[in-house]
Amino acid sequence: MKRIVGLIVFGGLLLGVANAQVEKPAKTGAAAPFVFSIDKDKVYADEFERQYLKNINLKEDAVTSKDIRNYLDLYIKFKLKVQDAKDAGLDTATAYVQELQMYRDQLARNYLYDRSVTDALVKEAYDRMQSEVKVSHILILCSPDASDADQKKALDKIENIHRMLMRNPTALNFGDIARTESEDVGTKSAGGDLGWMTALQVVYEFENQAYTTPLGGISPVFKTEFGYHILMVNDKRVNRGDIKVNHILVRVMNKDESSDTEARKKIDEIMLNISSGKETFENMAKTYSEDYNSRYNGGAMDYINVTQFVGDVDRQYWADQAFSLKKDGDITTPFRTNYGWHLLQRVNLRPLRSFEDKEMRSILKMDVQKNQRSQISVDSLVVKIKKENGFKLNNVAVDAVIQYLDSNFMSGKFDETNMPEMHKVIKMDGKKKTVTEFNLRKMEVFKLGEESYSVADLFTNFTYNTKPVTGTKRDGVERILNSWIDKTCVEYQNEHLEEKSVEFRDIYQEYKEGILMFNRMQQLVWDRANNDTVGLKAYFAQHQSEYNWNNRFDVGVYFCNDAKMMKTVAKQVKKGISSDSLRRQHTKQNILDFSYRTGKFEMSDTFLFAPSPILKMMFADLSAEKPKYNKPGIYQVGQVGADFIVIKVNAYLPAGPKTLDETRGPVASKYQEQLEREWIESLRNRYAVTVNESAMQDIETKLVNKK
C-alpha cells in the first residue's frame, strides 16, 4: 500500500493556497467623494479610509485629526511617486509586466473557489480530525481510463467479494479474503490492515467511507482513482494529538537470532545506564543510536502522530509506544520493530489545536485545497458563475457534432479534416419542410456572459484528448464538453475578477502601485545613492561634523576554554602566532573551545560584554580630564562569564572624525533621505495636487476618537 498511500495523500488538483468570497464590487468614485487629486487622477474616500485603517491598530490607537493629516501627506507622496513611475514608462517595462502577471495569477487563485463550500469542507475536516479510525481494505485495481470491459470486470470481482463478506461480516473473515483477493500488494499480506488514519490523509472518497461506516461495519463498494475498494472499520478513538520524543535505535541487521540477541543486549545496557543515572538519554543517543536522522541531536525528533504513518503498521506500533508514556521524561522499556530495538523518551504532548486557532484553520484550508475535495468547491463556483452570467448551452450544435464523429474520435485520434464544412437543419411545419444550412464550425456551442464559444473551439478540445473514449460517442463528447465548460467558467471568472470582487481589485491595485513606486525609488534614490560617488562625497563633506569616532582601542580579544589554554594563548600571541593558526590548533577537539575577535572597538561595542573587566582594563579613567589608558601589550584578563580572556592591545585611538569609507552605510542612508526629499519637492512642482477639504473633514468626523 505504500505506493498507493503516497498517491492518496498527495494526489488531487491544486488550484491555490487560499480562497475568498467572490463578491460584486461596490460602486467607487461616483458613490464616494474624492479626497485629493493629482492632475486629473483622483483618490476617493473609500480608498483613503481603507488604507489609513490598515495602517493603524484601532484597539490600541486613538485616532486624531493630526494622525489623519499626517497620513494624507504620506499617501499623497506615495501617489506622486506612482504617477512619476507611470510617466517614466515603468508600467510597460517587460520585467514589471511579467512580475505583475505572476502575482495576479497567484492572487487570483484565492478567488476561484466558493468560500462557503470551502469553509464547510474545512470544518468537516476538523470535525473528523477529532477522532482516528483504524481500517482495513480490499482493493481491485482499475485505472481511471480503463476500458468499459475492464471496468466491468473489476467491478464484478469486487461486488462478488462484497457479497461473500456480507454473508460473514467479521474482521477475521475480512482479513482472510484480503490476503487472497486484494490487489494492494502493500497490505494484502497483513489482511488489508492500513492501521490508524484521520482526515486529510487519503483521497476524499476513501476518507468519506472510513468516517461514515459504523464501527465493525463494512462499507459498500466505492471507487477511487486506484480502483474499486471495500473497507472495514476495526476501531475508533479520540485523536491524541502530536507527541515529541527522543529516540534511540539499535538496528538488527539481519533476521538470525544472534543478530537480534546482540542488539537486544546493547539496548538493555543503554537502558541500564540511563535508568541508573550514570548517563543521560541524550548522551546515549549521541554515542550509540543508529537512527542517523536524530542521533546528532541527542535523539531529538520532530512532533509525530500515529496517523501520519497510514499503511505502515510497524511504524504506527512504534508511535503507539510513544503515546503510552504518561508524562514528559518517561522512557519506554526496550521494544522491537522491523527496524530493530528502540527506546523512546517523551518530551512533550501537544493536543489537537482549537478550531479558533487562526494558524490551525489556515493549515486546514491549504490541506483541503490540496485534497480532491477542493474540486467540490470549484464545482460549486462553476454553478454560480453559470447562473450569474447567463450560461446557455446549444444542444442543437452538440447533436450536430455527435452525428459526424467517427471511429477516430473514439480511439483518441480526432481528425478535424473528416468533419464537414456545412450542417443542414431540417424543420417540418405540417407538410412544409424547411432546410437551413449552417457553417458547422461557426455554430455556437455555449454562451457565457457576452462571450460565445463555437464548434471550432470544441474541435480544438477534441484534439487534446488522446486517450480512447469509453462508453458511447455522446458519453465521450459530454465528458470533454463539460470539462471545457468548467475550465472556461473559471477562466471567465478570472478575467473579470476586477469587476466582480472589490477585495481582489483593491489588493491587486495596491500591489501594482507598490511595485511601481519601489522600482522608481530604486532608480532615483537607492541606486543613485550607491552609485553617485561624486554626490555622496559632496553630501559627506557638507555633513562631516556629524560622523565621529569615540575613543577606541585597536585590539585582539581571544576567548579560551580554560585557564590553562589562556596562559598558552598569551605566550603564543606574544610569539606572533597568527589568530587563524591559534584557532586551528585549539579547536581540534571541540570547535567551541576557542574563538577570537580583532579590530578597533569603542566602549559601546557590546560583544565585549560591556561593562566588563575587559573594558575597564582598556578604557581606564576615561572620564578624567586627561584619561589614562593601558599601553600596548598582552594582558591575561582571567575569567569573564564562561570564557578565559587574553587581550592584545595594539594601540589607543583617541576620538576623531570618521572617513567616508568608515561610515559609508550610514552616510548613504542619509543621502538617500535627501535625494527622496528633493524628488518629492520636484514632483510637487510638476503635478497639481488638490485636497478636497470637505471630504477630509467628513473623514475626520467619522474616524477621530474611534477606538
C-alpha positions in Angstrom: 0.0 0.0 0.0 3.0 2.4 0.3 2.8 3.5 -3.3 -0.9 3.9 -3.2 -0.9 5.7 0.1 1.6 8.1 -1.3 -0.7 8.9 -4.2 -3.7 9.0 -1.9 -2.0 11.6 0.4 -0.6 13.8 -2.3 -3.0 13.2 -5.2 -5.6 15.8 -6.3 -6.0 19.1 -8.1 -4.2 22.0 -6.5 -5.7 25.3 -7.7 -4.4 27.6 -5.0 -3.4 28.3 -1.4 -6.3 30.2 -0.1 -9.8 31.3 -1.0 -12.0 34.2 -0.7 -15.6 35.0 -1.5 -16.2 36.3 -5.0 -18.3 39.4 -4.5 -20.0 42.1 -6.6 -18.0 45.3 -6.3 -19.4 48.4 -4.6 -19.6 51.5 -6.7 -16.5 53.6 -6.4 -15.9 57.2 -7.5 -19.5 58.4 -8.1 -20.6 57.0 -4.7 -17.7 58.4 -2.8 -16.2 61.9 -2.8 -12.6 62.3 -3.8 -10.1 63.2 -1.1 -7.3 64.5 -3.3 -6.3 64.7 -6.9 -3.0 64.6 -8.8 -3.7 66.4 -12.0 -6.8 64.6 -13.3 -6.4 61.4 -11.3 -8.5 61.3 -8.1 -8.2 59.3 -4.9 -11.6 58.6 -3.4 -12.6 58.5 0.3 -13.2 54.7 0.4 -9.7 54.0 -0.8 -8.1 56.6 1.6 -10.1 55.3 4.6 -9.2 51.7 3.8 -5.5 52.4 3.5 -5.5 54.5 6.6 -7.3 51.9 8.7 -5.0 49.2 7.5 -2.0 51.1 8.9 -3.3 51.7 12.5 -4.4 49.5 15.3 -7.8 50.6 16.4 -7.7 48.5 19.5 -4.6 50.4 20.8 -4.5 53.7 19.0 -6.9 56.6 19.4 -7.4 58.4 16.1 -6.7 62.1 15.9 -7.0 64.7 13.2 -3.3 65.1 13.2 -2.8 61.4 12.6 -5.2 61.6 9.6 -3.5 64.7 8.2 -0.1 63.1 8.6 -1.3 60.0 6.7 -2.8 62.2 4.0 0.7 63.7 3.4 2.3 60.3 3.2 -0.4 59.0 0.8 -0.1 62.0 -1.5 3.7 61.4 -1.6 3.1 57.7 -2.4 0.7 58.6 -5.2 3.1 61.2 -6.6 5.8 58.6 -6.9 3.4 56.1 -8.6 2.4 58.8 -11.1 6.0 59.6 -11.8 6.8 55.9 -12.4 3.9 55.7 -14.9 5.1 58.8 -16.7 8.6 57.3 -16.9 7.1 54.2 -18.6 7.9 51.8 -15.9 4.3 50.3 -16.1 5.1 49.0 -19.6 8.5 47.6 -18.8 8.8 43.8 -19.6 10.1 42.8 -16.2 7.3 44.7 -14.4 4.6 43.3 -16.6 5.9 39.7 -16.1 6.2 40.1 -12.3 2.7 41.6 -12.2 1.2 38.7 -14.2 2.9 36.2 -11.9 1.4 37.9 -8.8 -2.0 38.2 -10.4 -2.1 34.5 -11.2 -1.2 33.7 -7.7 -3.6 36.1 -6.1 -6.5 35.1 -8.4 -6.3 31.5 -7.2 -7.5 32.8 -3.9 -10.8 33.9 -5.5 -11.6 30.9 -7.7 -13.3 28.9 -5.0 -16.7 29.0 -3.4 -15.9 30.3 0.1 -19.0 28.9 1.8 -18.3 25.4 0.4 -14.6 25.6 1.2 -15.4 26.8 4.8 -17.8 23.9 5.2 -15.2 21.4 3.9 -12.6 22.8 6.3 -15.0 22.5 9.3 -15.9 18.9 8.2 -12.2 18.0 8.1 -11.6 19.5 11.5 -14.6 17.7 13.0 -13.3 14.4 11.6 -9.9 15.1 13.0 -11.3 14.8 16.5 -11.1 11.1 16.1 -8.9 8.4 14.5 -10.2 5.3 12.7 -8.5 2.0 12.2 -9.3 0.4 8.9 -8.6 -2.5 6.6 -9.4 -2.5 2.9 -9.6 -4.7 -0.2 -8.6 -3.2 -3.5 -9.2 -4.3 -7.0 -7.0 -2.2 -9.3 -8.7 -0.3 -12.1 -7.2 2.8 -13.8 -9.4 5.8 -14.5 -9.1 5.4 -18.2 -9.7 1.6 -18.3 -12.0 0.3 -21.0 -15.6 -0.4 -20.3 -14.9 -4.1 -20.3 -12.0 -3.8 -17.8 -14.0 -1.6 -15.5 -16.9 -4.1 -15.6 -14.6 -7.0 -14.9 -13.1 -5.2 -11.9 -16.5 -4.1 -10.6 -17.9 -7.6 -10.9 -15.0 -9.0 -9.0 -15.3 -6.7 -6.1 -19.0 -7.0 -5.9 -18.6 -10.8 -5.6 -16.2 -10.2 -2.8 -18.6 -7.8 -1.1 -21.4 -10.4 -1.2 -19.1 -13.0 0.4 -18.2 -10.6 3.1 -21.7 -9.6 3.9 -22.6 -13.3 4.4 -19.9 -13.4 7.2 -19.0 -9.8 8.2 -16.2 -10.4 10.7 -12.8 -8.9 10.9 -11.2 -12.4 10.7 -13.1 -13.2 7.5 -12.3 -9.7 6.0 -8.5 -10.3 6.7 -8.6 -13.8 5.2 -10.3 -12.6 2.0 -8.0 -9.6 1.7 -5.0 -11.9 1.8 -6.3 -13.9 -1.1 -8.2 -11.4 -3.2 -6.8 -7.8 -2.6 -4.6 -6.4 -5.3 -2.9 -3.9 -2.9 0.5 -5.6 -2.6 1.4 -3.3 0.3 -1.3 -4.5 2.7 -2.7 -7.8 1.4 -0.2 -9.9 3.5 -1.4 -8.1 6.6 -5.1 -8.8 5.8 -5.5 -5.3 4.2 -4.7 -3.5 7.5 -3.9 0.2 6.9 -3.7 1.0 10.6 -5.0 4.3 12.0 -5.9 7.3 9.9 -7.6 10.7 10.2 -8.9 13.4 7.9 -6.9 14.8 5.0 -4.6 11.8 4.7 -6.2 9.8 2.0 -8.3 10.5 -1.1 -11.6 12.1 -0.2 -13.8 9.1 -1.4 -11.8 6.8 0.9 -12.0 9.1 3.9 -15.7 9.5 3.4 -16.3 5.8 3.7 -13.9 5.5 6.7 -15.8 8.1 8.6 -19.4 7.1 7.6 -19.1 3.3 8.0 -20.0 2.3 11.6 -17.5 0.6 13.9 -17.2 -3.0 13.0 -19.1 -2.4 9.7 -18.2 -3.0 6.1 -18.6 -0.2 3.5 -20.3 -0.6 0.2 -18.2 -0.9 -2.9 -16.7 2.5 -3.8 -14.3 3.8 -6.4 -11.1 5.9 -6.3 -8.5 6.8 -8.9 -6.8 3.5 -7.9 -9.7 1.2 -8.5 -12.6 -0.4 -6.5 -12.5 -0.7 -2.7 -14.2 -2.2 0.3 -13.1 -1.1 3.7 -13.9 -2.3 7.3 -13.7 0.0 10.3 -11.9 -2.0 13.0 -11.7 0.6 15.8 -12.2 4.3 16.6 -10.6 6.5 19.3 -10.1 10.2 20.2 -7.3 12.0 18.4 -4.4 12.0 20.8 -2.6 15.0 19.2 1.1 15.1 18.4 4.0 13.9 20.6 7.6 14.9 20.6 10.1 12.2 21.7 13.8 11.4 21.8 14.8 8.2 20.1 17.5 5.6 20.4 17.6 2.8 17.8 19.9 -0.3 17.7 19.4 -1.9 14.3 19.0 -5.6 13.7 21.0 -6.2 10.5 19.5 -9.5 9.6 16.9 -11.9 10.8 19.1 -14.5 12.5 18.8 -14.9 16.3 22.4 -14.0 17.1 22.0 -10.5 15.5 18.7 -9.9 17.4 20.3 -11.1 20.7 23.3 -8.9 20.2 21.1 -5.8 19.5 18.8 -6.6 22.5 21.8 -6.9 24.8 23.1 -3.5 23.6 19.7 -1.7 24.1 19.4 -3.2 27.6 22.9 -1.9 28.5 21.9 1.5 27.2 18.7 1.4 29.2 20.6 0.4 32.4 23.0 3.3 32.0 20.1 5.8 31.7 17.9 4.3 34.4 20.8 4.2 36.9 21.5 7.9 36.3 25.0 7.1 35.1 24.3 8.6 31.7 21.6 10.8 30.1 19.3 9.8 27.3 20.9 12.5 25.1 24.4 11.2 25.6 23.5 7.6 25.0 21.7 8.7 21.8 24.7 10.7 20.5 27.0 7.8 21.3 25.0 4.6 20.3 21.8 5.4 18.4 21.7 4.1 14.8 18.9 6.5 13.9 21.2 8.8 12.0 18.4 11.4 11.5 18.2 12.1 15.2 21.5 10.8 16.7 23.5 14.0 16.4 20.6 15.9 18.0 20.8 13.7 21.1 17.9 11.6 19.7 15.6 14.6 19.4 12.8 14.2 16.8 10.1 16.4 15.4 6.5 16.1 16.5 4.8 13.0 15.2 1.4 11.3 15.4 0.3 7.7 14.7 -1.9 8.6 11.7 0.9 10.1 9.6 2.1 6.6 9.0 -1.0 5.3 7.2 -0.4 2.0 5.7 2.8 1.3 7.7 1.5 -0.7 10.7 5.1 -1.3 12.0 5.7 2.5 12.3 2.3 3.0 13.8 3.2 0.5 16.5 6.4 2.5 17.1 4.4 5.7 17.5 1.9 3.9 19.8 4.7 3.2 22.2 5.4 6.9 22.5 1.8 7.7 23.3 1.8 5.0 26.0 4.2 7.2 28.1 2.3 9.0 30.9 4.4 12.1 31.4 7.3 14.1 30.0 10.6 12.5 30.7 9.2 9.0 30.9 11.1 6.3 28.9 9.7 3.2 27.3 11.1 -0.3 28.0 13.0 -1.6 25.0 10.7 -2.7 22.2 11.2 -4.3 18.8 10.0 -3.4 15.3 11.2 -4.5 11.9 13.9 -1.8 12.1 15.4 -3.1 15.3 15.3 -2.3 19.1 14.1 1.1 20.3 13.9 3.3 23.3 11.7 6.4 23.4 11.7 9.3 25.8 8.7 11.6 26.0 9.5 15.3 25.6 6.1 16.9 25.1 2.5 16.0 24.2 0.6 18.6 22.1 -3.2 18.2 21.8 -5.1 19.0 18.7 -5.4 22.7 18.4 -8.7 24.5 18.7 -10.6 25.4 15.5 -10.5 29.0 16.7 -6.7 28.9 16.2 -6.0 31.0 13.1 -2.9 29.0 12.1 -4.8 25.8 12.5 -7.6 27.0 10.2 -5.0 28.3 7.7 -3.3 24.9 7.6 -6.6 23.1 7.2 -7.6 25.4 4.4 -4.4 24.7 2.5 -4.7 21.0 3.1 -8.3 21.0 1.9 -7.3 22.8 -1.3 -4.6 20.2 -2.0 -7.1 17.4 -1.4 -9.5 16.1 -4.1 -12.4 17.7 -2.1 -11.2 21.1 -3.4 -13.0 20.2 -6.7 -16.3 20.3 -4.8 -15.6 24.0 -4.1 -14.6 24.6 -7.7 -17.8 22.8 -8.9 -19.9 25.0 -6.7 -18.3 28.1 -8.0 -18.9 27.0 -11.6 -22.6 26.6 -10.9 -22.7 30.2 -9.5 -20.7 31.5 -12.5 -23.2 30.0 -14.9 -26.1 31.4 -13.1 -24.7 34.9 -12.7 -23.5 35.1 -16.3 -26.5 33.6 -18.2 -24.9 30.4 -19.4 -26.7 28.8 -22.3 -25.9 25.5 -24.0 -26.9 25.0 -27.6 -27.8 21.3 -27.8 -28.5 21.6 -31.5 -24.8 22.2 -32.1 -23.8 19.4 -29.8 -26.1 16.9 -31.5 -24.8 18.1 -34.9 -21.2 17.4 -33.9 -22.0 13.9 -32.5 -23.7 12.7 -35.7 -20.5 13.4 -37.7 -17.9 11.9 -35.3 -16.2 8.7 -36.5 -14.0 5.9 -35.0 -11.0 8.3 -34.9 -12.7 10.2 -32.1 -13.5 7.0 -30.2 -9.8 6.0 -30.4 -8.5 9.3 -29.2 -7.3 10.4 -32.7 -9.8 13.0 -33.6 -9.2 14.4 -37.1 -11.0 17.7 -37.8 -10.5 17.3 -41.6 -13.0 14.5 -41.5 -15.7 16.9 -40.3 -18.0 18.6 -42.9 -17.9 22.3 -43.5 -21.7 22.8 -43.6 -24.5 21.3 -41.5 -28.2 21.1 -42.6 -31.0 21.6 -40.2 -34.4 20.3 -41.4 -37.6 21.5 -39.8 -41.1 20.3 -40.6 -44.2 22.6 -40.3 -47.0 20.3 -41.1 -46.2 19.1 -44.6 -43.9 22.0 -45.3 -40.2 21.2 -45.0 -37.6 23.9 -44.3 -33.9 23.3 -44.8 -31.4 25.7 -43.3 -27.6 25.3 -43.8 -25.1 26.4 -41.2 -21.3 26.6 -41.2 -20.7 23.8 -38.7 -17.5 25.3 -37.1 -19.2 28.7 -36.6 -22.2 27.3 -34.7 -22.4 28.4 -31.1 -21.9 25.6 -28.6 -22.5 27.8 -25.5 -22.6 31.3 -24.3 -21.2 32.8 -21.1 -21.8 36.5 -20.4 -21.0 38.3 -23.6 -18.6 35.6 -24.8 -19.6 33.0 -27.4 -17.8 29.6 -27.8 -18.1 27.8 -31.1 -17.9 24.3 -32.5 -14.4 25.2 -33.8 -13.4 25.7 -30.1 -14.9 22.3 -29.3 -12.9 20.7 -32.0 -9.7 22.1 -30.5 -10.6 20.5 -27.2 -11.3 17.2 -29.0 -7.7 17.2 -30.4 -6.3 17.5 -26.8 -7.9 14.1 -25.9 -5.5 11.4 -27.0 -7.0 8.5 -24.9 -9.6 6.1 -26.2 -13.2 7.2 -25.4 -15.1 4.9 -23.1 -18.9 4.5 -23.4 -20.8 6.0 -26.4 -19.9 8.9 -28.6 -22.3 11.1 -26.6 -20.6 10.0 -23.3 -17.2 11.0 -24.7 -18.4 14.3 -26.1 -20.2 15.2 -22.8 -17.1 14.4 -20.7 -14.9 16.6 -22.9 -17.5 19.3 -23.3 -18.3 19.5 -19.5 -14.6 19.7 -18.7 -14.1 22.5 -21.2 -17.2 24.4 -19.9 -15.9 24.1 -16.3 -12.4 25.4 -17.3 -13.9 28.2 -19.3 -16.1 29.3 -16.4 -13.2 29.5 -14.1 -11.1 31.4 -16.7 -14.0 33.8 -17.4 -14.3 34.5 -13.6 -10.5 35.1 -13.5 -10.7 37.5 -16.4 -13.5 39.5 -14.8 -12.2 39.5 -11.2 -11.6 43.2 -11.0 -15.2 43.8 -11.9 -16.7 41.1 -9.6 -14.6 41.4 -6.4 -13.8 44.7 -4.6 -11.3 42.8 -2.4 -9.4 41.4 -5.3 -9.4 44.7 -7.2 -8.1 46.6 -4.1 -5.3 44.2 -3.3 -4.2 44.0 -6.9 -4.1 47.7 -7.2 -2.0 48.0 -4.1 0.5 45.6 -5.4 0.6 47.2 -8.9 1.2 50.6 -7.4 3.6 49.4 -4.7 5.9 47.7 -7.2 5.9 50.8 -9.5 6.8 53.0 -6.6 9.5 50.6 -5.5 11.0 50.4 -9.0 11.1 54.2 -9.3 12.6 54.6 -5.8 15.3 52.1 -6.9 16.2 54.2 -9.9 16.1 57.7 -8.4 17.1 57.1 -4.8 18.6 53.8 -3.8 20.8 53.1 -6.9 21.8 56.7 -7.2 22.9 56.9 -3.5 25.0 53.8 -4.1 26.4 54.7 -7.5 26.7 58.5 -7.4 30.2 58.7 -5.9 30.5 62.5 -6.5 27.2 63.3 -4.9 27.9 61.1 -1.9 31.2 62.7 -1.3 29.7 66.1 -1.6 27.0 65.2 0.9 29.6 63.8 3.3 31.7 66.9 3.0 28.7 69.1 4.0 27.8 66.9 7.0 31.2 65.5 8.1 31.0 67.0 11.5 28.1 64.6 12.3 30.3 61.5 11.8 32.9 61.0 14.5 34.6 58.2 16.4 34.6 58.0 20.2 37.8 56.8 22.0 38.8 53.4 20.7 41.3 50.6 21.1 42.8 48.5 18.3 42.8 45.1 19.9 42.7 41.4 19.5 40.5 39.5 22.0 40.9 35.7 22.5 38.2 33.6 24.2 39.7 30.5 25.7 38.0 27.4 27.2 40.0 27.3 30.5 42.8 29.0 32.4 45.5 26.6 31.1 44.6 27.5 27.5 44.6 31.2 28.4 48.2 31.0 29.6 49.2 29.1 26.5 47.5 31.5 24.1 49.1 34.5 25.8 52.5 33.1 25.2 51.6 32.2 21.6 50.3 35.7 20.8 53.5 37.2 22.2 55.5 35.0 19.8 53.4 36.4 16.9 51.5 33.3 16.0 48.5 34.3 13.8 45.0 34.3 15.1 43.9 31.7 12.5 46.7 29.4 13.4 45.6 29.6 17.1 42.0 28.8 16.1 43.0 25.7 14.1 45.2 24.5 17.0 42.8 25.0 19.8 39.6 23.8 18.2 40.8 20.3 17.1 38.8 18.6 19.9 35.9 21.0 20.1 35.1 23.9 17.8 33.6 25.8 20.7 36.9 25.7 22.8 38.4 28.8 21.2 37.4 31.9 19.3 38.8 35.4 18.7 37.8 38.9 17.6 40.2 41.6 16.3 39.5 45.2 15.3 39.0 48.7 16.5 36.4 48.9 19.2 34.6 51.6 21.2 33.2 51.3 24.7 29.7 50.7 23.2 30.8 47.5 21.4 28.7 45.0 23.3 30.5 42.0 22.0 33.0 42.8 24.8 30.2 42.3 27.4 30.1 45.9 28.5 30.6 46.8 31.3 33.2 44.1 32.0 36.7 43.7 33.2 37.9 43.9 29.6 36.5 47.3 29.0 37.6 48.5 32.5 41.1 47.4 31.7 41.3 49.1 28.3 39.3 52.3 29.0 40.6 53.0 32.5 39.7 56.5 33.8 38.5 57.9 30.5 36.2 60.2 32.4 39.2 62.1 33.8 40.4 65.3 32.2 43.5 63.6 31.0 42.4 60.0 30.6 44.7 57.2 31.4 44.7 54.1 29.2 46.6 50.9 29.0 49.6 50.9 26.8 50.1 48.4 24.0 50.8 44.9 25.4 49.4 41.5 26.1 47.1 41.0 29.1 45.6 37.9 30.7 42.2 39.1 32.0 41.1 35.9 33.6 37.6 34.5 33.6 34.8 36.6 32.1 31.5 34.7 32.0 32.2 31.3 30.7 35.4 32.3 28.9 39.1 33.0 29.9 40.3 36.1 28.1 43.6 37.2 26.6 43.8 40.7 25.1 46.5 42.1 22.8 46.3 45.9 22.8 47.8 47.3 19.7 47.0 51.0 20.0 44.8 53.5 21.7 42.9 55.7 19.2 41.6 59.0 20.6 38.2 60.4 19.4 38.3 61.9 15.9 36.4 62.3 12.6 35.4 59.3 10.5 36.4 58.9 6.9 33.7 58.2 4.3 34.8 54.6 3.9 34.5 54.1 7.6 30.9 55.2 7.7 29.7 54.7 4.1 26.5 52.9 5.1 25.0 55.5 7.5 26.1 58.3 5.1 24.5 56.6 2.1 21.3 56.2 4.1 21.1 59.9 4.9 22.0 60.8 1.3 19.0 58.6 0.2 16.8 60.6 2.5 18.0 63.9 0.9 17.5 62.5 -2.6 14.0 61.5 -1.7 13.1 64.9 -0.3 14.4 66.6 -3.4 12.5 64.1 -5.6 9.2 64.8 -3.7 9.8 68.5 -4.0 10.2 68.3 -7.8 7.1 66.2 -8.1 5.0 68.7 -6.1 6.2 71.4 -8.6 5.4 69.2 -11.6 2.0 67.9 -10.6 -1.1 69.8 -9.4 -2.2 68.4 -6.1 -5.7 69.4 -4.9 -7.1 68.4 -1.5 -10.9 68.2 -1.0 -11.2 69.8 2.4 -14.9 68.9 2.7 -14.1 65.2 2.2 -11.3 65.3 4.7 -13.5 66.9 7.3 -16.1 64.2 6.8 -13.4 61.6 7.2 -12.1 63.2 10.4 -15.6 63.4 11.8 -16.1 59.8 11.1 -12.8 58.4 12.4 -11.5 60.8 15.1 -11.6 59.2 18.6 -12.8 55.9 17.0 -11.2 53.1 19.0 
